[in-house]
Amino acid sequence: MTNNANDTNHNMRITYETEGHICLIGLNRPDKRNAFDSHMIAQLSDALTRYEADSELRCALIFAHGEHFTAGLDLMELQDKLDKGVFNFDESQIDPWGISGKMRTKPIVVAVQGTCFTAGIELMLNADVVVASSDCNFAQMEVQRGIMPFGGATVRFVAAAGWQKAMPYLLTGKAFDAETADKLNLVSEVVATGKQYDRALEIAIEISKAAPLGVQGVLASAQDGVRNGATSALANVHSFLPSLFHSEDAKEGVMAMVERREAKFKGR
């Protein structure tokens, strides 16, 4: 396993592997239930930035080592760092929570199990596909710690679940299970305990077999709709088409259909 983290004094909080066109990014602080400290936040951003820059990689899978996805933020370690830019990312960096920094252009699938609190839910909400193990327990509990969610939940949780369904959890910080997360539209699907990684990898492989430029176009248009509203996004849809129609992949897609075979896309 390799890692792009530039912090050599701390053991690798994030693992980084590639398998074909898939990038496998693991939360690796199991002794602390994968709670995010400043080093883990920086290393996750490094890993996602590295994935974004590698033209061979078409889908990332974020998963967790150990029994739990994440207990959220390590508030003891972060306490004196929260106002010192630990969550500020510049235009060359991918923010794992999609609040600042460079806008990502490639898809992310997430596999969650066990405890998934606060920043973990917000990591899911900023991803594209989420597979949850049936043993998951969730809580957006910032209000019970004297703070508020600042990784996107105030907007994305509400957008996914609807105001009346989201607010009981955001305003109280109370826990909920995988079945409830599914009903609230926070996850794509729930699978038997222990099957979340395999299922998420299946989906990542399916995504990686599709035409990369087409996938990136879908993602960009959907992000445009979420950020700028339907009217603006619909007005922009056709702007993606010229480069797609003239791509090698579009020709390959047509030939594969005519020849009744699986297409071999190159992202060109």
Secondary structure, DSSP 4 states (H G I P E B T S, - for coil): -B-----TTS--SEEEEEETTEEEEEE--GGGTT-B-HHHHHHHHHHHHHHHH-TT--EEEEEESSS-SB--B-HHHHTTTTTTTTT---TTSB-TTSSSBBPP-S-EEEEE-SEEETHHHHHHHTSSEEEEETT-EEE--GGGGTS---SSHHHHHHHHH-HHHHHHHHHH--EEEHHHHHHTT-SSEEE-TT-HHHHHHHHHHHHHHS-HHHHHHHHHHHHHHHHH-HHHHHHHGGGGHHHHHTSHHHHHHHHHHHTTS-------
